[in-house]
Amino acid sequence: MVSWLKCNVTKGMMPEEFAVVMNISGGRQISLFAAAKFVRTDPGRLLVTVVDKKRDEVLVYLPSSPFEISSRAVTVPARELVAE
């Protein structure tokens, strides 16, 4: 299942790319570059694949690798996901 994750979006280095910053569990933020097909700019959203849901947290798979950690699978607060 796919869902949209709230995030901050700015232009990336390439024409069809965006820089994305998002909140993950534990009060941390991570960032990545994502292709335009995975991003909505207004409001900022990133298309992710939902892997598992638990009470207030959701394990998602990101469309590209974040800079701060080595895994594309991250846990995010459930409130950060948006059904659109």
ZABAGU-168038 format. One record per residue (C-alpha): x, y, z; chain. Coordinates in nm, 3 decimals, always signed. Layout:
! ZABAGU-168038
+---------+---------+---------+--------+
|      c1 |      c2 |      c3 | chaine |
+---------+---------+---------+--------+
|       X |       Y |       Z |      A |
...
+---------+---------+---------+--------+
//
This chain:
! ZABAGU-168038
+---------+---------+---------+--------+
|      c1 |      c2 |      c3 | chaine |
+---------+---------+---------+--------+
|  +0.000 |  +0.000 |  +0.000 |      A |
|  +0.124 |  +0.350 |  -0.076 |      A |
|  +0.061 |  +0.669 |  +0.117 |      A |
|  +0.175 |  +1.031 |  +0.125 |      A |
|  +0.417 |  +1.144 |  +0.395 |      A |
|  +0.422 |  +1.507 |  +0.511 |      A |
|  +0.755 |  +1.674 |  +0.438 |      A |
|  +0.931 |  +1.995 |  +0.339 |      A |
|  +1.012 |  +2.011 |  -0.031 |      A |
|  +1.256 |  +2.235 |  -0.219 |      A |
|  +1.412 |  +2.220 |  -0.565 |      A |
|  +1.686 |  +1.962 |  -0.605 |      A |
|  +2.008 |  +1.976 |  -0.800 |      A |
|  +1.858 |  +1.829 |  -1.120 |      A |
|  +1.551 |  +1.957 |  -1.309 |      A |
|  +1.327 |  +1.659 |  -1.227 |      A |
|  +1.443 |  +1.619 |  -0.867 |      A |
|  +1.344 |  +1.761 |  -0.529 |      A |
|  +1.518 |  +1.788 |  -0.193 |      A |
|  +1.296 |  +1.644 |  +0.079 |      A |
|  +1.318 |  +1.674 |  +0.460 |      A |
|  +1.088 |  +1.464 |  +0.677 |      A |
|  +1.026 |  +1.379 |  +1.042 |      A |
|  +1.085 |  +1.023 |  +1.156 |      A |
|  +1.021 |  +0.853 |  +1.489 |      A |
|  +1.233 |  +0.958 |  +1.782 |      A |
|  +1.200 |  +1.328 |  +1.698 |      A |
|  +1.464 |  +1.311 |  +1.424 |      A |
|  +1.467 |  +1.451 |  +1.072 |      A |
|  +1.619 |  +1.296 |  +0.762 |      A |
|  +1.665 |  +1.424 |  +0.409 |      A |
|  +1.694 |  +1.283 |  +0.059 |      A |
|  +1.666 |  +1.366 |  -0.309 |      A |
|  +1.354 |  +1.225 |  -0.479 |      A |
|  +1.238 |  +1.211 |  -0.839 |      A |
|  +0.950 |  +1.444 |  -0.922 |      A |
|  +0.709 |  +1.152 |  -0.970 |      A |
|  +0.731 |  +1.079 |  -0.594 |      A |
|  +0.675 |  +1.437 |  -0.476 |      A |
|  +0.391 |  +1.687 |  -0.434 |      A |
|  +0.514 |  +2.037 |  -0.370 |      A |
|  +0.210 |  +2.218 |  -0.232 |      A |
|  +0.170 |  +2.105 |  +0.035 |      A |
|  +0.490 |  +1.903 |  +0.067 |      A |
|  +0.428 |  +1.530 |  +0.035 |      A |
|  +0.645 |  +1.227 |  -0.047 |      A |
|  +0.501 |  +0.904 |  -0.187 |      A |
|  +0.608 |  +0.611 |  +0.032 |      A |
|  +0.523 |  +0.241 |  +0.056 |      A |
|  +0.365 |  +0.134 |  +0.385 |      A |
|  +0.528 |  -0.185 |  +0.512 |      A |
|  +0.377 |  -0.223 |  +0.860 |      A |
|  +0.150 |  -0.030 |  +1.096 |      A |
|  +0.158 |  -0.023 |  +1.474 |      A |
|  -0.038 |  +0.204 |  +1.706 |      A |
|  +0.126 |  +0.543 |  +1.660 |      A |
|  +0.406 |  +0.444 |  +1.424 |      A |
|  +0.427 |  +0.323 |  +1.066 |      A |
|  +0.717 |  +0.150 |  +0.895 |      A |
|  +0.755 |  +0.295 |  +0.544 |      A |
|  +0.989 |  +0.234 |  +0.253 |      A |
|  +1.128 |  +0.553 |  +0.096 |      A |
|  +1.167 |  +0.603 |  -0.282 |      A |
|  +1.539 |  +0.682 |  -0.241 |      A |
|  +1.813 |  +0.656 |  +0.020 |      A |
|  +1.833 |  +0.923 |  +0.290 |      A |
|  +2.165 |  +1.092 |  +0.367 |      A |
|  +2.164 |  +1.045 |  +0.744 |      A |
|  +2.097 |  +0.671 |  +0.769 |      A |
|  +2.177 |  +0.366 |  +0.556 |      A |
|  +1.826 |  +0.223 |  +0.524 |      A |
|  +1.533 |  +0.320 |  +0.303 |      A |
|  +1.297 |  +0.157 |  +0.556 |      A |
|  +1.216 |  +0.404 |  +0.835 |      A |
|  +0.958 |  +0.435 |  +1.111 |      A |
|  +0.750 |  +0.753 |  +1.110 |      A |
|  +0.480 |  +0.884 |  +1.343 |      A |
|  +0.138 |  +0.780 |  +1.207 |      A |
|  +0.026 |  +1.146 |  +1.219 |      A |
|  +0.282 |  +1.223 |  +0.945 |      A |
|  +0.094 |  +1.013 |  +0.687 |      A |
|  -0.186 |  +1.167 |  +0.483 |      A |
|  -0.459 |  +0.980 |  +0.297 |      A |
|  -0.510 |  +1.159 |  -0.033 |      A |
+---------+---------+---------+--------+
//
